[in-house]
Amino acid sequence: RIYRFFDRPVGPHPVAMFEVNLFTPAQFGAFIPWLAINRGPLSVLIHPNTTNPGEELRNHSQRAIWMGERIPLDYSVLKNLE
């Protein structure tokens, strides 16, 4: 699933962004290598979307993987969700 492009900061993300959701290990295994080759100069944040309340901060920090330049996130937005 590919969501619409956000041309402004959304949540903890300080720059424009879009979101892609992957639902199976096979989708992840196919998409991530493709992304590594084709992302160009873009920075990419890869993180899980767990459904347990209060895990958004950990998903965006401890469980996150970056491709390209790491962009500082605004974690204060997520701390309010805990």
N, C-alpha and C positions, 0 to 999 in steps of 0.2 A: 504494500500500500504506500503510495506517495501522496503526501499532503501538499496543500498549496504553499506557495512561496510567501514568507513573511518579510516585508521590506522594512521592518523596524525591529527593535529588540523585543523578545518575547520571553517571559519567565526569567531564568538565570542567564539567558543567551544575550550578550551585549551587542550583537551585530545581526544583520539580516540572516535568515536561515530558512531551510525547509527540512521536512522530516520524512524519513523512510522507515516503515515498520517491516520487520522480518519476523515470520512466525514459526519457522522450523529450522532445525540445524542444517538441513540441506539448503534452504534459502540463504542462510548466513554463510555457509561454506562456498556458495556460488557467488554471492554478491560482494563480500569483503575483498577477495583477490581482484575482482573486476574493478572495484572502487580504488584499490591501491594503485592500479595501473592507469586508470582513467580520470582521477580526480583533478589532475592538473595542479594549479597553484592553490587550490582551495584547502582550507583547514576542515577536518572532519572529526566530529565528536561521536564516538560510538559508545552507547551505554544501554543497559537493560531498562526495560519498562516493567518493573515488578508491580504487583497490585497491592502489596502490603502497605498499610498506612505508615507514613513517616520514613519511608526508604528513599524518597526522591533525592535527598542530599547525598546519601551514599551512592546511589546510582550515577549521579553526575560527577562524583569525585573519586571515591575509592574504587568503584567498579567501572570507571570510564577508561576508554582507550582513545588516544588522539592519533590522527594521521595529519602530518603537516604541522604548521605552527600552532602551538597551544595558545588558545585565547582565554584570558582570565574570565571566569564566570562570576556572576553576582549571586553568591551562595546565600545572602541574606533573604532573598526571596524564598528559597527552599527551607531555610531554618524556621520560617513562619508557618510552614506546613506540618512540622513535626508535632 
